Amino acid sequence: MELKLTKKQFRRLLDMAYIGNWVLNSARGQDRFVDYDLVQNLLFTRAEEEGMDSLAIRYGSVCLPSPAYVSGGIHEAIADYEDAIFFRILAEELARRDMNDVPIDESNMEELNRRMDAYMDEFEAHGTDHVMVETDESGGN
């Protein structure tokens, strides 16, 4: 297979591959999806071959994203995504809880969305500053 890309397009492909591999493998420990590591290795090897040496670093036969690449802003993009998803999931979970975890269908979808929007407004204004957990002082929950 042959794919023709400009250097800029290839750079975007590197970012997409790195982000995708991060999402799939970063929390898996030793139980990684190795096939995705291999594709990432292939792409960063090609980056090295194309003169994009600052983006790749070689360890024996493996070519990985360089420290400069990893610290160059890609994780800020991942963090922005994670924050957005975190708050969206939290808003939905809290809205469902407020609705007593009833099954959601056409009859209550609008209510769920209204409650989620209210939580999202709160999170945008204050983050999690107003989220509180009540605990039992005697040690139980």
N, C-alpha and C positions, 0 to 999 in steps of 0.2 A: 504494500500500500504506500502511496506517496501523497503527501499533503504539503501544499505550498503555502507558506506563511511569510509575512513580513517579519522583521525582527521585533517590531512592536507587538504584532499578533502572537508571536511565539512567546514573548515575555508575559503576555496576558494568559497564555496557555499554561506557562509555568506556575503562575499565581493560582489559577483554577485547579491545577493538579495538586499543588501543595495544600491548598485549603481543603480540597476534597479528601486527600489522604489524612490531613489533620482531623477532620470531622470523623472519618471512619476509624482511625487507629489511635488517636491520642489518649483515649481512656481505656484501651484494651490491654495494656500491659504486654505480657508475652504472647497473648492470644491475638496477634495482629493479623490483618488481611494482607498476607505477604504479596499477593498479586499486585496490589496497589503500590506497595513499596517498590516493586520491580518496575512498574510503569514510571513512577516518579524518578527512579534511578536512571531509566532510559532517557527521560526528558532532560534531566540535569546533565547527563553525559553529553547529550546533543548540545546543550547550552555551552558546555566547555569547548566542544568541537567548533562551535560557531563564534568563538572568541569572547564569550560572555563569562570569562574566568571569575569575575568578582561574584557571580551568582552561585558558583558550584565549587565544591571542594572534594577531592578524591581521597578515599581511604582504601588503598589496595585496588580491588576491582570495582568498588562501589563508589558512585558519585552522588553526593548528597547536597542539599542546599547549604550554601556557605553561611558562616556566622553573620556576615554582612547582609546576606539575603534575609535571614531569619530575623535579624534585628532592624531591618530596613522599613518596617511599617506593616508587614503582612499580618502580624499578630494583632495590631490595632484594628484592622479590618475584621479579623475573626472575633475579637472582643466586642466590637460594635454589634455584630450579628448575634453573639451569645447574649448580650444585654437585651437586645430587642426581643429575642425568643424567650429569655427568662421572664421578662415582664409580661409578655403576652400569655405565656403558660400560667404564670402566677395569677394574672387577672382572670383567666378562664376558670382556674381551679377555685378561686375565691368566689367568683360569681356562681358557679355550680353549687358550692357549699351553701351560699346564701339562699339558693333555691332548693335546699334540702336534697341535692343530688338527684333530682327527678330526671328521667330520660328527656332529652332535648329533641323536639320535633318542630313542625311548622307552627304549632300553637304557642310555643314559648321561646322560640328562637329570638324574637325581637326583645323580649325581656332579658335573655342571656346577653345579647349584644349591648343593651342599655347598661346593664350592670358592669360588663367588661369595660365599656367606654368610661364609666365613672372611675373604675379602678385605674385604668390607663391614665386618665387625667390626673389622678392623685399621684401616681408614680412619676409622671412627667414633672409635676410641681415639686414633689418632695422625695422622690426615690422611695426607699423603704423606711424613711425616718419615722413614719407613723404606724408601722407594722409592730404590733405588740403580741406577746404570747403570755397568757395568764398561767401561772404555775401555782401549785398547791404548796404552801410553805411547809407542810408536814412531810414533804418528800415524795408524795404521790402525785399523779397527774390529775 
